[in-house]
Amino acid sequence: MLLRLTLIISLINFILLLLNGSAIDRALHRSLLIFMILFAVIHLGFLLFNLIQTSIPDKSGQKKKTMDGKGEPANES
């Protein structure tokens, strides 16, 4: 869903740049740059959220265990 939102924002930016009179190659480069920046910010946000979530102890005083892709507890090192 966030990928779709990022794509929509980039496409709207591309259309607005074309309507503003920018050259196609310049509008394409700027919209790709916006897409990459939004994509990186969203993924870094998820990464930081997961790091913070796993480092905060729960009510029993133990750290939350992370799960791997199969739904089993991941090995902590």
PDB file with SEQRES, HELIX, SHEET and CRYST1 records, atoms N, CA, C and O in Angstrom:
SEQRES   1 A   77  MET LEU LEU ARG LEU THR LEU ILE ILE SER LEU ILE ASN          
SEQRES   2 A   77  PHE ILE LEU LEU LEU LEU ASN GLY SER ALA ILE ASP ARG          
SEQRES   3 A   77  ALA LEU HIS ARG SER LEU LEU ILE PHE MET ILE LEU PHE          
SEQRES   4 A   77  ALA VAL ILE HIS LEU GLY PHE LEU LEU PHE ASN LEU ILE          
SEQRES   5 A   77  GLN THR SER ILE PRO ASP LYS SER GLY GLN LYS LYS LYS          
SEQRES   6 A   77  THR MET ASP GLY LYS GLY GLU PRO ALA ASN GLU SER              
HELIX    1 AA1 LEU A    2  ASN A   20  1                                  19    
HELIX    2 AA2 ILE A   24  SER A   55  1                                  32    
CRYST1    1.000    1.000    1.000  90.00  90.00  90.00 P 1           1          
ATOM      1  N   MET A   1       0.821  -1.189   0.000  1.00  0.00           N  
ATOM      2  CA  MET A   1       0.000   0.000   0.000  1.00  0.00           C  
ATOM      3  C   MET A   1       0.873   1.263   0.000  1.00  0.00           C  
ATOM      4  O   MET A   1       0.599   2.225  -0.719  1.00  0.00           O  
ATOM      5  N   LEU A   2       1.916   1.236   0.814  1.00  0.00           N  
ATOM      6  CA  LEU A   2       2.802   2.410   0.839  1.00  0.00           C  
ATOM      7  C   LEU A   2       3.571   2.554  -0.465  1.00  0.00           C  
ATOM      8  O   LEU A   2       3.893   3.667  -0.882  1.00  0.00           O  
ATOM      9  N   LEU A   3       3.866   1.428  -1.107  1.00  0.00           N  
ATOM     10  CA  LEU A   3       4.528   1.500  -2.403  1.00  0.00           C  
ATOM     11  C   LEU A   3       3.612   2.148  -3.432  1.00  0.00           C  
ATOM     12  O   LEU A   3       4.062   2.951  -4.249  1.00  0.00           O  
ATOM     13  N   ARG A   4       2.329   1.803  -3.395  1.00  0.00           N  
ATOM     14  CA  ARG A   4       1.367   2.427  -4.308  1.00  0.00           C  
ATOM     15  C   ARG A   4       1.252   3.919  -4.041  1.00  0.00           C  
ATOM     16  O   ARG A   4       1.201   4.721  -4.973  1.00  0.00           O  
ATOM     17  N   LEU A   5       1.213   4.287  -2.777  1.00  0.00           N  
ATOM     18  CA  LEU A   5       1.130   5.705  -2.424  1.00  0.00           C  
ATOM     19  C   LEU A   5       2.354   6.459  -2.916  1.00  0.00           C  
ATOM     20  O   LEU A   5       2.233   7.574  -3.425  1.00  0.00           O  
ATOM     21  N   THR A   6       3.521   5.869  -2.771  1.00  0.00           N  
ATOM     22  CA  THR A   6       4.750   6.485  -3.249  1.00  0.00           C  
ATOM     23  C   THR A   6       4.720   6.636  -4.769  1.00  0.00           C  
ATOM     24  O   THR A   6       5.119   7.671  -5.304  1.00  0.00           O  
ATOM     25  N   LEU A   7       4.246   5.602  -5.458  1.00  0.00           N  
ATOM     26  CA  LEU A   7       4.135   5.679  -6.913  1.00  0.00           C  
ATOM     27  C   LEU A   7       3.163   6.760  -7.352  1.00  0.00           C  
ATOM     28  O   LEU A   7       3.432   7.496  -8.302  1.00  0.00           O  
ATOM     29  N   ILE A   8       2.036   6.858  -6.664  1.00  0.00           N  
ATOM     30  CA  ILE A   8       1.038   7.870  -7.018  1.00  0.00           C  
ATOM     31  C   ILE A   8       1.595   9.271  -6.812  1.00  0.00           C  
ATOM     32  O   ILE A   8       1.392  10.150  -7.650  1.00  0.00           O  
ATOM     33  N   ILE A   9       2.294   9.484  -5.704  1.00  0.00           N  
ATOM     34  CA  ILE A   9       2.899  10.799  -5.452  1.00  0.00           C  
ATOM     35  C   ILE A   9       3.915  11.137  -6.532  1.00  0.00           C  
ATOM     36  O   ILE A   9       3.969  12.275  -7.000  1.00  0.00           O  
ATOM     37  N   SER A  10       4.720  10.158  -6.932  1.00  0.00           N  
ATOM     38  CA  SER A  10       5.715  10.400  -7.983  1.00  0.00           C  
ATOM     39  C   SER A  10       5.057  10.703  -9.318  1.00  0.00           C  
ATOM     40  O   SER A  10       5.505  11.591 -10.044  1.00  0.00           O  
ATOM     41  N   LEU A  11       3.988   9.967  -9.650  1.00  0.00           N  
ATOM     42  CA  LEU A  11       3.301  10.220 -10.917  1.00  0.00           C  
ATOM     43  C   LEU A  11       2.621  11.587 -10.937  1.00  0.00           C  
ATOM     44  O   LEU A  11       2.637  12.278 -11.956  1.00  0.00           O  
ATOM     45  N   ILE A  12       2.030  11.971  -9.819  1.00  0.00           N  
ATOM     46  CA  ILE A  12       1.416  13.302  -9.743  1.00  0.00           C  
ATOM     47  C   ILE A  12       2.476  14.382  -9.905  1.00  0.00           C  
ATOM     48  O   ILE A  12       2.259  15.383 -10.588  1.00  0.00           O  
ATOM     49  N   ASN A  13       3.615  14.169  -9.274  1.00  0.00           N  
ATOM     50  CA  ASN A  13       4.718  15.119  -9.422  1.00  0.00           C  
ATOM     51  C   ASN A  13       5.167  15.195 -10.881  1.00  0.00           C  
ATOM     52  O   ASN A  13       5.425  16.284 -11.394  1.00  0.00           O  
ATOM     53  N   PHE A  14       5.260  14.055 -11.546  1.00  0.00           N  
ATOM     54  CA  PHE A  14       5.657  14.017 -12.957  1.00  0.00           C  
ATOM     55  C   PHE A  14       4.667  14.786 -13.826  1.00  0.00           C  
ATOM     56  O   PHE A  14       5.063  15.576 -14.682  1.00  0.00           O  
ATOM     57  N   ILE A  15       3.378  14.547 -13.598  1.00  0.00           N  
ATOM     58  CA  ILE A  15       2.348  15.233 -14.381  1.00  0.00           C  
ATOM     59  C   ILE A  15       2.390  16.739 -14.146  1.00  0.00           C  
ATOM     60  O   ILE A  15       2.278  17.527 -15.084  1.00  0.00           O  
ATOM     61  N   LEU A  16       2.553  17.129 -12.878  1.00  0.00           N  
ATOM     62  CA  LEU A  16       2.604  18.563 -12.578  1.00  0.00           C  
ATOM     63  C   LEU A  16       3.827  19.226 -13.196  1.00  0.00           C  
ATOM     64  O   LEU A  16       3.749  20.364 -13.659  1.00  0.00           O  
ATOM     65  N   LEU A  17       4.950  18.525 -13.207  1.00  0.00           N  
ATOM     66  CA  LEU A  17       6.146  19.086 -13.840  1.00  0.00           C  
ATOM     67  C   LEU A  17       5.943  19.235 -15.347  1.00  0.00           C  
ATOM     68  O   LEU A  17       6.372  20.227 -15.937  1.00  0.00           O  
ATOM     69  N   LEU A  18       5.287  18.250 -15.971  1.00  0.00           N  
ATOM     70  CA  LEU A  18       5.027  18.367 -17.412  1.00  0.00           C  
ATOM     71  C   LEU A  18       4.065  19.506 -17.706  1.00  0.00           C  
ATOM     72  O   LEU A  18       4.249  20.242 -18.675  1.00  0.00           O  
ATOM     73  N   LEU A  19       3.033  19.655 -16.871  1.00  0.00           N  
ATOM     74  CA  LEU A  19       2.083  20.746 -17.078  1.00  0.00           C  
ATOM     75  C   LEU A  19       2.729  22.105 -16.853  1.00  0.00           C  
ATOM     76  O   LEU A  19       2.305  23.109 -17.425  1.00  0.00           O  
ATOM     77  N   ASN A  20       3.761  22.125 -16.015  1.00  0.00           N  
ATOM     78  CA  ASN A  20       4.458  23.370 -15.731  1.00  0.00           C  
ATOM     79  C   ASN A  20       5.383  23.787 -16.877  1.00  0.00           C  
ATOM     80  O   ASN A  20       5.854  24.924 -16.923  1.00  0.00           O  
ATOM     81  N   GLY A  21       5.635  22.862 -17.794  1.00  0.00           N  
ATOM     82  CA  GLY A  21       6.459  23.202 -18.946  1.00  0.00           C  
ATOM     83  C   GLY A  21       7.864  22.646 -18.893  1.00  0.00           C  
ATOM     84  O   GLY A  21       8.700  23.022 -19.715  1.00  0.00           O  
ATOM     85  N   SER A  22       8.150  21.769 -17.960  1.00  0.00           N  
ATOM     86  CA  SER A  22       9.481  21.164 -17.895  1.00  0.00           C  
ATOM     87  C   SER A  22       9.660  20.174 -19.035  1.00  0.00           C  
ATOM     88  O   SER A  22       8.687  19.638 -19.565  1.00  0.00           O  
ATOM     89  N   ALA A  23      10.905  19.939 -19.405  1.00  0.00           N  
ATOM     90  CA  ALA A  23      11.206  18.933 -20.422  1.00  0.00           C  
ATOM     91  C   ALA A  23      10.907  17.545 -19.842  1.00  0.00           C  
ATOM     92  O   ALA A  23      10.950  17.343 -18.629  1.00  0.00           O  
ATOM     93  N   ILE A  24      10.607  16.602 -20.725  1.00  0.00           N  
ATOM     94  CA  ILE A  24      10.215  15.260 -20.273  1.00  0.00           C  
ATOM     95  C   ILE A  24      11.345  14.593 -19.493  1.00  0.00           C  
ATOM     96  O   ILE A  24      11.103  13.984 -18.451  1.00  0.00           O  
ATOM     97  N   ASP A  25      12.569  14.703 -19.987  1.00  0.00           N  
ATOM     98  CA  ASP A  25      13.674  14.034 -19.287  1.00  0.00           C  
ATOM     99  C   ASP A  25      13.927  14.645 -17.905  1.00  0.00           C  
ATOM    100  O   ASP A  25      14.226  13.926 -16.952  1.00  0.00           O  
ATOM    101  N   ARG A  26      13.807  15.952 -17.801  1.00  0.00           N  
ATOM    102  CA  ARG A  26      13.994  16.606 -16.501  1.00  0.00           C  
ATOM    103  C   ARG A  26      12.871  16.230 -15.524  1.00  0.00           C  
ATOM    104  O   ARG A  26      13.133  15.977 -14.348  1.00  0.00           O  
ATOM    105  N   ALA A  27      11.627  16.192 -16.007  1.00  0.00           N  
ATOM    106  CA  ALA A  27      10.496  15.806 -15.165  1.00  0.00           C  
ATOM    107  C   ALA A  27      10.624  14.353 -14.726  1.00  0.00           C  
ATOM    108  O   ALA A  27      10.309  14.019 -13.584  1.00  0.00           O  
ATOM    109  N   LEU A  28      11.085  13.488 -15.626  1.00  0.00           N  
ATOM    110  CA  LEU A  28      11.260  12.080 -15.290  1.00  0.00           C  
ATOM    111  C   LEU A  28      12.341  11.896 -14.228  1.00  0.00           C  
ATOM    112  O   LEU A  28      12.160  11.125 -13.286  1.00  0.00           O  
ATOM    113  N   HIS A  29      13.453  12.594 -14.374  1.00  0.00           N  
ATOM    114  CA  HIS A  29      14.526  12.487 -13.389  1.00  0.00           C  
ATOM    115  C   HIS A  29      14.077  12.993 -12.013  1.00  0.00           C  
ATOM    116  O   HIS A  29      14.385  12.381 -10.991  1.00  0.00           O  
ATOM    117  N   ARG A  30      13.361  14.093 -11.997  1.00  0.00           N  
ATOM    118  CA  ARG A  30      12.902  14.630 -10.707  1.00  0.00           C  
ATOM    119  C   ARG A  30      11.879  13.715 -10.048  1.00  0.00           C  
ATOM    120  O   ARG A  30      11.906  13.534  -8.831  1.00  0.00           O  
ATOM    121  N   SER A  31      10.978  13.137 -10.834  1.00  0.00           N  
ATOM    122  CA  SER A  31       9.983  12.242 -10.238  1.00  0.00           C  
ATOM    123  C   SER A  31      10.623  10.944  -9.758  1.00  0.00           C  
ATOM    124  O   SER A  31      10.205  10.396  -8.738  1.00  0.00           O  
ATOM    125  N   LEU A  32      11.624  10.444 -10.469  1.00  0.00           N  
ATOM    126  CA  LEU A  32      12.354   9.263  -9.997  1.00  0.00           C  
ATOM    127  C   LEU A  32      13.119   9.571  -8.716  1.00  0.00           C  
ATOM    128  O   LEU A  32      13.185   8.736  -7.814  1.00  0.00           O  
ATOM    129  N   LEU A  33      13.686  10.747  -8.636  1.00  0.00           N  
ATOM    130  CA  LEU A  33      14.389  11.147  -7.420  1.00  0.00           C  
ATOM    131  C   LEU A  33      13.422  11.222  -6.234  1.00  0.00           C  
ATOM    132  O   LEU A  33      13.746  10.772  -5.135  1.00  0.00           O  
ATOM    133  N   ILE A  34      12.250  11.785  -6.458  1.00  0.00           N  
ATOM    134  CA  ILE A  34      11.239  11.858  -5.389  1.00  0.00           C  
ATOM    135  C   ILE A  34      10.816  10.463  -4.969  1.00  0.00           C  
ATOM    136  O   ILE A  34      10.662  10.192  -3.778  1.00  0.00           O  
ATOM    137  N   PHE A  35      10.623   9.560  -5.951  1.00  0.00           N  
ATOM    138  CA  PHE A  35      10.243   8.189  -5.631  1.00  0.00           C  
ATOM    139  C   PHE A  35      11.306   7.513  -4.772  1.00  0.00           C  
ATOM    140  O   PHE A  35      10.981   6.867  -3.777  1.00  0.00           O  
ATOM    141  N   MET A  36      12.577   7.659  -5.152  1.00  0.00           N  
ATOM    142  CA  MET A  36      13.652   7.007  -4.389  1.00  0.00           C  
ATOM    143  C   MET A  36      13.759   7.576  -2.979  1.00  0.00           C  
ATOM    144  O   MET A  36      13.990   6.830  -2.027  1.00  0.00           O  
ATOM    145  N   ILE A  37      13.596   8.876  -2.837  1.00  0.00           N  
ATOM    146  CA  ILE A  37      13.670   9.485  -1.510  1.00  0.00           C  
ATOM    147  C   ILE A  37      12.522   9.013  -0.628  1.00  0.00           C  
ATOM    148  O   ILE A  37      12.744   8.648   0.527  1.00  0.00           O  
ATOM    149  N   LEU A  38      11.298   9.013  -1.149  1.00  0.00           N  
ATOM    150  CA  LEU A  38      10.153   8.545  -0.371  1.00  0.00           C  
ATOM    151  C   LEU A  38      10.289   7.072  -0.011  1.00  0.00           C  
ATOM    152  O   LEU A  38       9.996   6.676   1.118  1.00  0.00           O  
ATOM    153  N   PHE A  39      10.733   6.259  -0.966  1.00  0.00           N  
ATOM    154  CA  PHE A  39      10.917   4.829  -0.729  1.00  0.00           C  
ATOM    155  C   PHE A  39      11.943   4.591   0.376  1.00  0.00           C  
ATOM    156  O   PHE A  39      11.730   3.758   1.257  1.00  0.00           O  
ATOM    157  N   ALA A  40      13.053   5.321   0.329  1.00  0.00           N  
ATOM    158  CA  ALA A  40      14.099   5.161   1.345  1.00  0.00           C  
ATOM    159  C   ALA A  40      13.615   5.618   2.716  1.00  0.00           C  
ATOM    160  O   ALA A  40      13.896   4.961   3.718  1.00  0.00           O  
ATOM    161  N   VAL A  41      12.900   6.720   2.775  1.00  0.00           N  
ATOM    162  CA  VAL A  41      12.408   7.233   4.056  1.00  0.00           C  
ATOM    163  C   VAL A  41      11.416   6.251   4.692  1.00  0.00           C  
ATOM    164  O   VAL A  41      11.459   6.012   5.898  1.00  0.00           O  
ATOM    165  N   ILE A  42      10.537   5.694   3.882  1.00  0.00           N  
ATOM    166  CA  ILE A  42       9.551   4.746   4.410  1.00  0.00           C  
ATOM    167  C   ILE A  42      10.246   3.499   4.937  1.00  0.00           C  
ATOM    168  O   ILE A  42       9.923   3.031   6.028  1.00  0.00           O  
ATOM    169  N   HIS A  43      11.197   2.952   4.181  1.00  0.00           N  
ATOM    170  CA  HIS A  43      11.869   1.736   4.632  1.00  0.00           C  
ATOM    171  C   HIS A  43      12.769   1.983   5.834  1.00  0.00           C  
ATOM    172  O   HIS A  43      12.861   1.134   6.720  1.00  0.00           O  
ATOM    173  N   LEU A  44      13.424   3.119   5.878  1.00  0.00           N  
ATOM    174  CA  LEU A  44      14.221   3.438   7.060  1.00  0.00           C  
ATOM    175  C   LEU A  44      13.327   3.639   8.284  1.00  0.00           C  
ATOM    176  O   LEU A  44      13.704   3.283   9.401  1.00  0.00           O  
ATOM    177  N   GLY A  45      12.148   4.206   8.070  1.00  0.00           N  
ATOM    178  CA  GLY A  45      11.195   4.353   9.168  1.00  0.00           C  
ATOM    179  C   GLY A  45      10.763   3.012   9.719  1.00  0.00           C  
ATOM    180  O   GLY A  45      10.703   2.829  10.935  1.00  0.00           O  
ATOM    181  N   PHE A  46      10.457   2.064   8.829  1.00  0.00           N  
ATOM    182  CA  PHE A  46      10.085   0.722   9.287  1.00  0.00           C  
ATOM    183  C   PHE A  46      11.241   0.045  10.017  1.00  0.00           C  
ATOM    184  O   PHE A  46      11.033  -0.616  11.034  1.00  0.00           O  
ATOM    185  N   LEU A  47      12.452   0.207   9.504  1.00  0.00           N  
ATOM    186  CA  LEU A  47      13.616  -0.389  10.149  1.00  0.00           C  
ATOM    187  C   LEU A  47      13.807   0.172  11.554  1.00  0.00           C  
ATOM    188  O   LEU A  47      14.001  -0.585  12.505  1.00  0.00           O  
ATOM    189  N   LEU A  48      13.754   1.488  11.688  1.00  0.00           N  
ATOM    190  CA  LEU A  48      13.921   2.103  13.006  1.00  0.00           C  
ATOM    191  C   LEU A  48      12.784   1.727  13.949  1.00  0.00           C  
ATOM    192  O   LEU A  48      13.010   1.521  15.141  1.00  0.00           O  
ATOM    193  N   PHE A  49      11.556   1.636  13.421  1.00  0.00           N  
ATOM    194  CA  PHE A  49      10.424   1.230  14.247  1.00  0.00           C  
ATOM    195  C   PHE A  49      10.618  -0.186  14.774  1.00  0.00           C  
ATOM    196  O   PHE A  49      10.348  -0.453  15.945  1.00  0.00           O  
ATOM    197  N   ASN A  50      11.082  -1.093  13.923  1.00  0.00           N  
ATOM    198  CA  ASN A  50      11.318  -2.469  14.365  1.00  0.00           C  
ATOM    199  C   ASN A  50      12.455  -2.546  15.376  1.00  0.00           C  
ATOM    200  O   ASN A  50      12.385  -3.326  16.326  1.00  0.00           O  
ATOM    201  N   LEU A  51      13.497  -1.748  15.184  1.00  0.00           N  
ATOM    202  CA  LEU A  51      14.605  -1.743  16.140  1.00  0.00           C  
ATOM    203  C   LEU A  51      14.148  -1.230  17.505  1.00  0.00           C  
ATOM    204  O   LEU A  51      14.504  -1.795  18.539  1.00  0.00           O  
ATOM    205  N   ILE A  52      13.374  -0.178  17.501  1.00  0.00           N  
ATOM    206  CA  ILE A  52      12.874   0.377  18.757  1.00  0.00           C  
ATOM    207  C   ILE A  52      11.907  -0.586  19.418  1.00  0.00           C  
ATOM    208  O   ILE A  52      11.931  -0.755  20.637  1.00  0.00           O  
ATOM    209  N   GLN A  53      11.057  -1.217  18.623  1.00  0.00           N  
ATOM    210  CA  GLN A  53      10.062  -2.133  19.169  1.00  0.00           C  
ATOM    211  C   GLN A  53      10.718  -3.342  19.822  1.00  0.00           C  
ATOM    212  O   GLN A  53      10.248  -3.804  20.862  1.00  0.00           O  
ATOM    213  N   THR A  54      11.793  -3.866  19.237  1.00  0.00           N  
ATOM    214  CA  THR A  54      12.447  -5.041  19.811  1.00  0.00           C  
ATOM    215  C   THR A  54      13.339  -4.689  20.994  1.00  0.00           C  
ATOM    216  O   THR A  54      13.644  -5.566  21.802  1.00  0.00           O  
ATOM    217  N   SER A  55      13.765  -3.443  21.122  1.00  0.00           N  
ATOM    218  CA  SER A  55      14.651  -3.082  22.228  1.00  0.00           C  
ATOM    219  C   SER A  55      13.900  -2.648  23.480  1.00  0.00           C  
ATOM    220  O   SER A  55      14.496  -2.557  24.553  1.00  0.00           O  
ATOM    221  N   ILE A  56      12.601  -2.379  23.363  1.00  0.00           N  
ATOM    222  CA  ILE A  56      11.815  -1.956  24.526  1.00  0.00           C  
ATOM    223  C   ILE A  56      11.319  -3.194  25.268  1.00  0.00           C  
ATOM    224  O   ILE A  56      10.690  -4.062  24.663  1.00  0.00           O  
ATOM    225  N   PRO A  57      11.592  -3.288  26.561  1.00  0.00           N  
ATOM    226  CA  PRO A  57      11.105  -4.460  27.304  1.00  0.00           C  
ATOM    227  C   PRO A  57       9.592  -4.413  27.471  1.00  0.00           C  
ATOM    228  O   PRO A  57       8.995  -3.340  27.553  1.00  0.00           O  
ATOM    229  N   ASP A  58       8.977  -5.606  27.519  1.00  0.00           N  
ATOM    230  CA  ASP A  58       7.537  -5.648  27.738  1.00  0.00           C  
ATOM    231  C   ASP A  58       7.250  -5.563  29.231  1.00  0.00           C  
ATOM    232  O   ASP A  58       8.157  -5.291  30.017  1.00  0.00           O  
ATOM    233  N   LYS A  59       6.004  -5.791  29.633  1.00  0.00           N  
ATOM    234  CA  LYS A  59       5.607  -5.605  31.034  1.00  0.00           C  
ATOM    235  C   LYS A  59       6.299  -6.568  31.981  1.00  0.00           C  
ATOM    236  O   LYS A  59       6.461  -6.254  33.160  1.00  0.00           O  
ATOM    237  N   SER A  60       6.713  -7.738  31.496  1.00  0.00           N  
ATOM    238  CA  SER A  60       7.379  -8.709  32.368  1.00  0.00           C  
ATOM    239  C   SER A  60       8.857  -8.401  32.537  1.00  0.00           C  
ATOM    240  O   SER A  60       9.540  -9.073  33.311  1.00  0.00           O  
ATOM    241  N   GLY A  61       9.366  -7.398  31.828  1.00  0.00           N  
ATOM    242  CA  GLY A  61      10.761  -6.993  31.975  1.00  0.00           C  
ATOM    243  C   GLY A  61      11.686  -7.645  30.977  1.00  0.00           C  
ATOM    244  O   GLY A  61      12.885  -7.366  30.989  1.00  0.00           O  
ATOM    245  N   GLN A  62      11.173  -8.511  30.106  1.00  0.00           N  
ATOM    246  CA  GLN A  62      12.011  -9.159  29.100  1.00  0.00           C  
ATOM    247  C   GLN A  62      11.836  -8.466  27.762  1.00  0.00           C  
ATOM    248  O   GLN A  62      10.775  -7.921  27.458  1.00  0.00           O  
ATOM    249  N   LYS A  63      12.902  -8.498  26.967  1.00  0.00           N  
ATOM    250  CA  LYS A  63      12.823  -7.898  25.641  1.00  0.00           C  
ATOM    251  C   LYS A  63      11.906  -8.727  24.759  1.00  0.00           C  
ATOM    252  O   LYS A  63      11.798  -9.942  24.921  1.00  0.00           O  
ATOM    253  N   LYS A  64      11.251  -8.060  23.830  1.00  0.00           N  
ATOM    254  CA  LYS A  64      10.389  -8.766  22.890  1.00  0.00           C  
ATOM    255  C   LYS A  64      11.255  -9.557  21.917  1.00  0.00           C  
ATOM    256  O   LYS A  64      12.279  -9.065  21.442  1.00  0.00           O  
ATOM    257  N   LYS A  65      10.839 -10.778  21.627  1.00  0.00           N  
ATOM    258  CA  LYS A  65      11.582 -11.606  20.683  1.00  0.00           C  
ATOM    259  C   LYS A  65      11.070 -11.343  19.280  1.00  0.00           C  
ATOM    260  O   LYS A  65       9.871 -11.178  19.056  1.00  0.00           O  
ATOM    261  N   THR A  66      11.995 -11.308  18.352  1.00  0.00           N  
ATOM    262  CA  THR A  66      11.608 -11.109  16.965  1.00  0.00           C  
ATOM    263  C   THR A  66      11.288 -12.449  16.332  1.00  0.00           C  
ATOM    264  O   THR A  66      11.765 -13.494  16.773  1.00  0.00           O  
ATOM    265  N   MET A  67      10.479 -12.399  15.302  1.00  0.00           N  
ATOM    266  CA  MET A  67      10.106 -13.606  14.578  1.00  0.00           C  
ATOM    267  C   MET A  67      10.766 -13.584  13.208  1.00  0.00           C  
ATOM    268  O   MET A  67      10.927 -12.526  12.599  1.00  0.00           O  
ATOM    269  N   ASP A  68      11.149 -14.776  12.728  1.00  0.00           N  
ATOM    270  CA  ASP A  68      11.674 -14.839  11.373  1.00  0.00           C  
ATOM    271  C   ASP A  68      10.521 -14.947  10.388  1.00  0.00           C  
ATOM    272  O   ASP A  68       9.363 -14.838  10.791  1.00  0.00           O  
ATOM    273  N   GLY A  69      10.803 -15.154   9.123  1.00  0.00           N  
ATOM    274  CA  GLY A  69       9.769 -15.193   8.103  1.00  0.00           C  
ATOM    275  C   GLY A  69       8.789 -16.340   8.252  1.00  0.00           C  
ATOM    276  O   GLY A  69       7.680 -16.268   7.723  1.00  0.00           O  
ATOM    277  N   LYS A  70       9.176 -17.420   8.973  1.00  0.00           N  
ATOM    278  CA  LYS A  70       8.327 -18.581   9.128  1.00  0.00           C  
ATOM    279  C   LYS A  70       7.448 -18.504  10.374  1.00  0.00           C  
ATOM    280  O   LYS A  70       6.668 -19.420  10.633  1.00  0.00           O  
ATOM    281  N   GLY A  71       7.560 -17.446  11.132  1.00  0.00           N  
ATOM    282  CA  GLY A  71       6.761 -17.304  12.339  1.00  0.00           C  
ATOM    283  C   GLY A  71       7.397 -17.948  13.557  1.00  0.00           C  
ATOM    284  O   GLY A  71       6.745 -18.093  14.591  1.00  0.00           O  
ATOM    285  N   GLU A  72       8.665 -18.339  13.450  1.00  0.00           N  
ATOM    286  CA  GLU A  72       9.386 -18.928  14.573  1.00  0.00           C  
ATOM    287  C   GLU A  72      10.313 -17.881  15.172  1.00  0.00           C  
ATOM    288  O   GLU A  72      10.748 -16.959  14.482  1.00  0.00           O  
ATOM    289  N   PRO A  73      10.615 -18.028  16.467  1.00  0.00           N  
ATOM    290  CA  PRO A  73      11.532 -17.051  17.077  1.00  0.00           C  
ATOM    291  C   PRO A  73      12.888 -17.036  16.384  1.00  0.00           C  
ATOM    292  O   PRO A  73      13.466 -18.083  16.093  1.00  0.00           O  
ATOM    293  N   ALA A  74      13.375 -15.849  16.132  1.00  0.00           N  
ATOM    294  CA  ALA A  74      14.665 -15.696  15.472  1.00  0.00           C  
ATOM    295  C   ALA A  74      15.786 -15.868  16.485  1.00  0.00           C  
ATOM    296  O   ALA A  74      15.609 -15.616  17.677  1.00  0.00           O  
ATOM    297  N   ASN A  75      16.946 -16.303  15.992  1.00  0.00           N  
ATOM    298  CA  ASN A  75      18.101 -16.458  16.880  1.00  0.00           C  
ATOM    299  C   ASN A  75      18.661 -15.091  17.229  1.00  0.00           C  
ATOM    300  O   ASN A  75      18.907 -14.263  16.352  1.00  0.00           O  
ATOM    301  N   GLU A  76      18.857 -14.867  18.511  1.00  0.00           N  
ATOM    302  CA  GLU A  76      19.436 -13.604  18.961  1.00  0.00           C  
ATOM    303  C   GLU A  76      20.907 -13.829  19.258  1.00  0.00           C  
ATOM    304  O   GLU A  76      21.273 -14.827  19.879  1.00  0.00           O  
ATOM    305  N   SER A  77      21.752 -12.903  18.816  1.00  0.00           N  
ATOM    306  CA  SER A  77      23.179 -13.045  19.083  1.00  0.00           C  
ATOM    307  C   SER A  77      23.711 -11.870  19.835  1.00  0.00           C  
ATOM    308  O   SER A  77      24.902 -11.824  20.145  1.00  0.00           O  
TER     309      SER A  77                                                      
END                                                                             
